[in-house]
Amino acid sequence: MSDCPITLDKRHLDPEVTAEKIAGTADRIRKADEVLRPPCRRYERYTGWLDPDRIRASGELAEIKQCADELRDESDALLVIGIGGSYLGARAAIEALSDEPDRVLYAGTDISAWHVERIRRQLKGKDVAINVISKSGTTTEPAIAFRLLRDLVPKADQSRMIVATTDATGGALLKLAEKAGCERFVVPHDIGGRFSVLSAVGLLPIAYAGIDIDALVSGAAECAEVCKQPENPAYQYAAARNLLYEQGKAIEILASFEPRLHYFAEWWKQLFGESEGKNGKALFPASVDFTADLHSLGQYIQEGRRILFETFLIVKGGEPSVVVPESDDDSDELNYLHDKELSWINEIAYEAVAQAHRDGGVPNLAIELDKLDVHSLGALIYFLEIACAISALMLDVNPFDQPGVEAYKKLMFKMLGKPGYT
């Protein structure tokens, strides 16, 4: 993939998916691409993310970096309050790249009293900054968390140490922020939550964690240019997963051999689950962390129902040099690995798993990164965003709404006695 550090390994897709079968989807992909991009206006209210570099041109990227630097200099920890796309993308990047991921905590992801009290214990005696993220300010989980935890910042400091990322023109959170005099960033009007990681929604917490957001955006922008070409790996990934779905596969498992990519898989699940899971259609997105899950779910993948396929997320290089030492007595019988790099052993584990699962009837492919750095992660974020949009459009599904999310909310509001729902 020219100018983008991502390639696809499709060795273990044959015979279910071949180069010829992918080529046969070209017309469907072309139509999906035409619907997604200008001059077509069908989805223009939702596709601001197609140009990740526009945030730099607007000057907002510099403002985000300045704000993040000031918050980091004056606080010991940042509490991010949000749910779904309001926090998952940021957490994915921070867990993957930051040397200080524990300096950022998360609330508003649940309604757990235990979680609220644990956050209080963790932040006791610390100088805290808060970034509360919600377009409306009335989403139940983050709204409750903000009400309960806002006092972690002394009232005299709240205008300086609380930042609201919210709608530009209205909503409960905007009113709260204006009243408190808090600094504000805007949730872009044309970017939905699960596509918002490369906007202020995700970039402020990411910058606070010490990650170079210029490089993150640059990686995404370079990938965006490559994905304007008719044949690119992001579209091939979309085609492959649709071909497998049409052959009866019901589940896609995202598998990684790097524990720091756990929350990236959580973001991926939301991205594809909310974008495609409509009208009784789509693959169910699941994830595993290898090699740990080879000793649990690995059994099902190898010999369970043949309704799934795997997408591996593989880091090819750039890992630390850790070598297995030689032992005098070899009581653990590992001397056959002495002087071998741990990253090489991890790579062999992937090769063995991919082949074993293929032999067991599980087709699989790999999304490969040259290395896991800021630039490549930005490219990967964009790669999956556009692959998701194209894949959903190939299913004849609107990638950008989530009507099913409202079902539980309406029932919960009625049960809680919220005005207007009784």
Protein Blocks (a to p, Z undefined) as FASTA:
>chain_A
ZZiacdcdfklmpfkbcfklmmmmmmmmmmmmmmmpcfbfklmmmmmmmmmmlmmmnomm
mmmmmmmmmmmmmpcbdcdddehjllmmmmmmmmmmpcblmlpccehkaccfklmmmmmm
mmgoiacddddddfklpafklmmmmmmmmmmpcfklmmmmpccdddfkgcjklmmmmmno
pacddddfkbcfklmmmmmklmmmmmmnopafklmmmmmmmmmmmmmpfbafklmmmmmm
mmmmmnopabdcdddfbfklmmmmmmmmmmmmmmmmgghiajdddddddfklmmmmmmmm
mmmccfbccdddddfbhpacddddddfklmnopmmmgoiafklmmmmmmmmmmmmmmmno
pacdddddfbacfklmmmmmmmmmmmmmmmmmmnopafkbcfklmmmmmmmmmmnopghi
ZZ
